[in-house]
Each structure stands twice: as structure tokens, then as C-alpha cells.
Amino acid sequence: MEAVMDPGSKRDQVIEKLIRLYQTPLLRLCYIQLQDRALAEDAVQETFLKAYRGYSEFRGECSEKTWLIRIAVNVCRDYQRGSWFRHTDRSITPDMLQVGTVQPETEDMDLSLAVMKLPRKMRETILLYYYQDMSTEEIARTLGITQSTVSYRLQKSRAKLRMLLEGRDQDA
């Protein structure tokens, strides 16, 4: 493990601020990607650890939010490539999604489950655009693809979601 944080350093203060601002949105993103709360929590921790270690290389060419989301997406992809992840049951039931005390609307639950059924590339694009409020330009930088590819994925993802929600696509 790297050296213990010096609470007075600029890097430590920035990372603490980023944790306060983005821990919950990153947890949601990782949870929907990994479909496991414990793995999502681990992924968020690893994201902030990588951000802490790599902060000196952050050039500011994108927002800190975009930078963190890119790290989180890559951490989730690394987890998904692991053999343990591929050999566990990733099925999600509505009761597993209960995070808060407020009962979600049926439409919201249906939409969340449909998003989770999307293929990885489509799911990432939808999550970043609608759940993280990122522009197509920010998504392109985060995923390392062109803006036109982001627009295409959004178009295809919306169509796929529409089919899933209308019950016309049973094999997702």
C-alpha cells in the first residue's frame, strides 16, 4: 500500500472533496455495472485509490468528474473480466435494488431493470448520459470513443430499452 495520506496536502484535500461529491453517484454507476453491492463498493474504493495515486498525472483536460468516471468504468471492466465475476450468478431481482427507504415507482424499477439488461457498451452510455448527466463530448472522452459513436450508442440503446419495456425483446 502507498504511504498514508498527509491530511494537510493539497492532493488529500482534493481527493476528500471528490469523495464527498462523487462517492454516491459512482456507487450507483458501479452497482448497475457490476450488479453486486459489495463489488460496487470495492470498485468505488479502488477508483478513489487510483485517483489518489494518479492525481499528479491529472492534467485537467477534462473535468474531475469525467476523470473519476473513466477510472470507475475501467475498474468495473477489470472486475467483469475476472474469472470469479464471470462464474457467479449476476441475476438481479427488484428487492435487491432497494437502497433507500422510499419505495421506488414500478416504472422506475422496470426502467432500472431494463438498463441492467442492456449489453455493456449500451449500458455504460445510458448510465453516463442519463444517470451522470454527462454530455456526449464528456462520454466520448470518458470511454475513449468518438462523439458520433456515443450518439449512435444512445440511439440504439433507447430503441433497445423501448423494446425491453414494451416486452418485445425477451432475449436482451
N, C-alpha and C positions, 0 to 999 in steps of 0.2 A: 504494500500500500504506500501511496505517496505521503509526503510529510504532512503533519497535522496543520490545519488551517490556522493562520495567524489572524485573529478576529479584527485586527486593525488595518489589514491590507486592502487596497482598492479592489483587487480581484475577489477577495472574500465578500466584500460589501456588495459588489455587483452580482455575484452568484447568489447571495442571500436574497437580494431583491428579485432576481429571476425566479428563484424557488417560490417566493411569496406570490408572484404574479402568474406563474405558469404551471405550478405543480398540478392543480386540479384539471386544467384543460389537457395537459399531457397525459395525466392518468386516464382520462376519458378516451383519448386517442389510442393509447396503448391497450386499454381494455378492449376496445372494439376490434383492434387489430389482432390481439392475442387471444381474446375470448376467455381470459382467466385473470381474476383479480390479483392473485399473488404474483403471477408473472408480470402483469402490468405494473405493479408496484416496484418490482425488481427492475423492470425496464426504465421506469422513471428515475429511480435511484442511479442506475448506470448512466442514463442520459446526463444527469447533473454532474456526476463524477467525471464523465468525458468532457463536459463543458468546463469544469473546473481545471482539469489538466490541460485542455487545449485553449484556454482563454487567451493566452498570449498570441496565438495564431489567428484569433478572430480579427479580421481586417475591417469589419464594418461595412462590407459591400452589400449586405442585406440587413434586415432588422434582427435584433437579438431573438425575437420570437421565431422568425424564419429559420435562423441558425439552430435553435433548440429543437424545433420540429423536425428539421432534417436529421439531426442526431437521433432523435427518438424514433423516427421512421426506420433509420438504418439499424438501430438496436433491435427493433421489432423484427425486421427482416432477418437479422442474425439469429434471433431466437427461433424464428419459423424454419430456418434452415437446419436447425439441430435435430438429431435423430429422436431425442426424447419428445420434442414437440410434435413431430410427425406421427408418433405412435401412441398418442393419447387421444381420448375422446374429446373433441372440440365442440360438441353439440351444446347449444345454449337453449335454455328454457326461459320463459318470461320471468319466473320468480328469481332467477339468477341475476337479472338486471336490476333488481331493486337496490338502489344505492341510498336514496334519501327516504324521508318519512312520508313524503307526498306520493300518493298513488298516481302513476302516470296514466294519461289518457290511452284508451285502446288504440287509437290511430297512431299515437306516438310510439307505442310499443310495437305495433305492426311495422312501422317505418324503420325503427331501430333493428328489428329482426331481419327485415329485408336488406338493409345496408350490410349487415353482417354476412348475408348470403352472397353478396357480390364477390366476384373474383378480386384478388388482392389489389391489382392496379386500379380498378374501378373504385373499390372501397377507399383506398388512400386518397384518391382525387376528391371524392364526395366528402370525406371527413375533413380534408383540409379546406375545401371551398365553403361548405355549409356549417360545419361544426367549429372550425378555427377561424372563419371569416377572412380567409386569405384570398388575395386577388389571383387571377390566372398567372400573372407575372411572378408573384411570390411562390406559387405552387411549382411553376416551371423551374425556378432556381432551387427550391427545396428538393425536388425529385430528380433534378438534372436532366430535364426534358424540355422540348420547345413549348412555347405558348400554344401553338396550333395543336400539339399533341394533347395538352391539358384540355383545350376546348373540345376536341374530338372525344376524349375520355368522358368529359362531363355530359356531352350529348348522348353517348352510348349508355352511360350509367343511368341517366334519367329515364331513358327508354326501358332499360332492364328493370329498374325499380318500378316503373309503371306496370310492366308485365307481371312482376312478382306480387305487387299489391293487388292487382286485379285477378290474381290466381291463374294466369295463363302460362306461367313458366314454373313447372313443378321440379325441374332438374337443376335449377340455378346454375 
